Amino acid sequence: MGRHLFDEDSLDPELVDSWGTLHSGPFVPDPEEVEDVGWFTLEEVDSLLLRGLATPHFALQWDLDLRSRTSCLP
């Protein structure tokens, strides 16, 4: 969906890729890799970002790649 370099902190640059997929379920994250999973509306994500409850990496990814593409999801 998109790719950008997050280099706000020169000690921690990160190349960020955004991917999208369709999945008919069930969705079972690997507990060794994922601590928690949640489902959010667009408004809830925007609210979390406004309150500073997301990483700077995700905030940039949301603004550049994800917000505009969520309207095309089923």
C-alpha positions as CSV (number, residue, x, y, z in Angstrom):
1,M,0.0,0.0,0.0
2,G,2.9,2.3,0.6
3,R,6.5,2.7,1.7
4,H,8.3,5.5,3.5
5,L,11.4,6.1,5.6
6,F,10.7,7.1,9.1
7,D,13.9,9.0,10.2
8,E,12.6,11.4,12.8
9,D,15.2,10.1,15.3
10,S,18.5,9.5,13.5
11,L,19.3,6.7,16.0
12,D,16.3,4.7,15.0
13,P,15.6,5.1,11.2
14,E,13.0,2.6,9.9
15,L,11.8,1.7,6.5
16,V,8.1,1.2,6.8
17,D,5.9,-0.8,4.4
18,S,2.1,-0.9,4.6
19,W,0.4,-4.0,3.3
20,G,-3.3,-4.9,2.9
21,T,-5.0,-8.2,2.5
22,L,-8.4,-9.8,2.7
23,H,-8.9,-12.7,5.1
24,S,-12.0,-14.7,5.7
25,G,-10.9,-15.9,9.2
26,P,-10.4,-17.0,11.7
27,F,-7.7,-14.4,12.6
28,V,-5.3,-15.9,15.1
29,P,-2.2,-13.8,15.9
30,D,1.0,-15.6,17.1
31,P,1.2,-15.0,20.8
32,E,5.0,-15.1,20.6
33,E,4.9,-12.0,18.3
34,V,1.7,-10.2,19.3
35,E,0.8,-9.0,22.8
36,D,-2.7,-7.7,22.0
37,V,-5.1,-7.2,19.0
38,G,-7.9,-4.7,18.8
39,W,-10.4,-3.6,16.2
40,F,-10.9,0.2,15.8
41,T,-13.1,2.5,13.7
42,L,-11.4,5.3,11.8
43,E,-12.6,7.8,14.4
44,E,-11.1,5.7,17.2
45,V,-7.7,5.6,15.5
46,D,-7.8,9.4,14.9
47,S,-8.7,9.9,18.6
48,L,-5.8,7.7,19.8
49,L,-3.4,9.6,17.6
50,L,-4.7,13.0,18.8
51,R,-4.2,11.8,22.4
52,G,-0.7,10.7,21.7
53,L,-1.5,7.0,22.3
54,A,0.3,5.6,19.3
55,T,3.9,5.5,18.2
56,P,5.3,8.2,16.0
57,H,6.0,5.5,13.4
58,F,2.4,4.5,13.3
59,A,1.1,8.1,13.2
60,L,3.2,8.8,10.1
61,Q,2.2,5.5,8.5
62,W,-1.5,6.3,9.2
63,D,-1.2,9.7,7.7
64,L,0.8,8.7,4.6
65,D,-0.6,5.3,3.7
66,L,-3.5,4.0,5.7
67,R,-6.2,6.7,6.4
68,S,-7.0,7.3,2.8
69,R,-7.1,3.6,1.9
70,T,-9.4,2.4,4.6
71,S,-12.4,3.7,2.8
72,C,-11.9,1.1,0.0
73,L,-12.0,-1.9,2.4
74,P,-15.1,-4.1,2.4
